[in-house]
Amino acid sequence: MSAANGTNGMNGTATPVIVVGSGPTGLLLAGDLATAGVPVTLLERRPHEISNLSRAFGVHARTLEQLDARGLADQLLATGDTITGLRLFRRLTLDLGTLPSRFPFLLITPQYEVERLLERRAREAGVVFEHEAEVVGLRQDDEGVDLDVRGADGEVGTRRAAYVVGADGHHSAVRQAVGLPFPGVSVIKSLFLADVRLAQPPEGVLTVNGAGDAFAMVASFGDGWYRVMGWNRRNEVADDAPLDLDEIKEVTRRALGTDYGMHDARWLSRFHSDERQAPEYRVGRVFLAGDAAHIHSPAGGQGMNTGLQDAANLGWKLAAAVQGRAPEGLLDTYQSERHPVGEAVLRSSGGLVRLARAQSPVQRAVRGLVSAFVNVARPVQRRALAQVSGLGFAYPSPRGAHRLTGTRVPDVALKDGGRLYEALRGGRFVLITPESPEGAPEAAEAGSYEGSEGHEGYDGQGARKDRLAVERWASRRRTTVLVRPDGYVAWAADSADAPAIERALAAHMG
C-alpha cells in the first residue's frame, strides 16, 4: 500500500483521525486537522492522481470565505472567471453583485483546481496520504474505531483511529459499514457531461436554458475548455449507455439555439441525479461529510460547496476532541448544525431542478409566475441568494443566548488594519472587543454588531494564545464577539467585563 508521507502500519497502530476519501471535503477536513496539530491519515481507494474530469465547477461566496480563512481564496480566484448575475429560465435574474461578502459573485473553476490547492495544503501540513486503500469493514468501541482496509495487493489489514470521517462520496463505504440508510429519490434519470472546445464561444461565462424537452448549460473554465451539461427528456437512458458528441450537440442546439461549434471532447459522461440524505451524520466515533452524508441535484451548484462547509464545521470540533479540550456536547453540534443545512439545500436545489424540468403549459406558467415574483420581490431575491451562496445559513443557539450567536460573521475590518478572515487563519478563535471601554451608549440594531454599553478592557493576557487571536473593532461597534474558527459567532455580549469574557472562553474553548 502506497503512502506519500509514510504509513500508519497495517495492524492496529492507532492514529487520532482517519479521513476516508480525498475529494474536496476530505482534503479540507484533513488539512484543517493537521494544521491544528492533529495527526491524520487520509485513505483513498483510487490511485494517486487528481482527475481533471470532475463534475463541480462553481464556488460560492461562503465557500470562498472559508477558503479565505485558510489563505487559499485568492489563489483559487486566479484559476477561473467570476460572474455576478445568473439568468435562469429566460426570465429569472439573480444579482450576485449584491451579496454582503468580499466575494459577491460565483467563481467558475473546475473542481480539480479546488482539489489541487487543498491537497497541497494538506501535504504541507503533514497529512499522511494512502492511496489504493479501500475500506471494506468497520467496527467501533468506546475508545476507537477499527477499519478493515484492502490495499493494492488485495490484502486486508486493520487501521485503528480515535475517530473516522467518511468523506467517500455517494456510495460511501463508511456509511454502509455503520448501517446508515440513504433515503431519497432520483430527480433526473439521465444527464450528460462533456468537456469540449468551442469554435464560437458564448459571450458570457455561464449560459443556461431549457426549451421543450431539452436543457443545456455551457460554462467556461477560462483556459479554452468548456463544460457542457444537459439532459434530454426524450432519451433517459442508463449511466453506462454509449454517449457521443453528436448527441450533446443536438440537445444543446435544441436548448440554446446553437452548439457553438463544439469539438475535441476530452471527456464524455452520463450520470443520474439523486436527492438523498443520511438521517444521522454521526454514529459514535464515526462521522459523515459531503456526498457521503447528502447528495443534491446539480441545480444551484451547491453540492461541493455544502461538503466543504461540512468540513469547515467539523474540523475544529474534532481537533478539540482529540486534544482533550472539547466542551461537553461539542461533537454533537455537528449533527444539529449541518443536518438542517443539508435538508435546506435538498429543498432549494430540488425546487430549481423541478422548475427547469417544467413541461406542461400549467407548469411553465407557474415557473413564469415564480420568476416574475422573485425578480420584483427584492426580499425574496435576497433570501434566495443568501441560501444558494451559503451566506444566509445560521446555526441554532441556546435559549437566552445573544441574538448574534450562531450567525455568520462577515469579513469585518479590525483595528490593526487587518481583516477577520485573516485573523482566523490557523484555525483560531477570534475575540473582537470594542475600541474603547468608554463611550456613550449607542442604539442597537438587530443583526448588527452594535450594543448598548462598553466594558472593561480585556487584553488576552493568560488566554489560550495559540488558539485565540484578540482583536479590536476598527469601527465604533460596542458588542464583544467570540468568533469560532469556522467564522460563526460562538458567544457575544453587549456589555462584558474581563471575568465574563474568561467564562465565555472557558465554555467555548475548553
Summary of the structure (lengths in Angstrom):
residues: 510
radius of gyration: 23.7
end to end distance: 38.3
largest distance: 72.4
contacts: 1750
relative contact order: 0.13
helix: 30%
strand: 28%
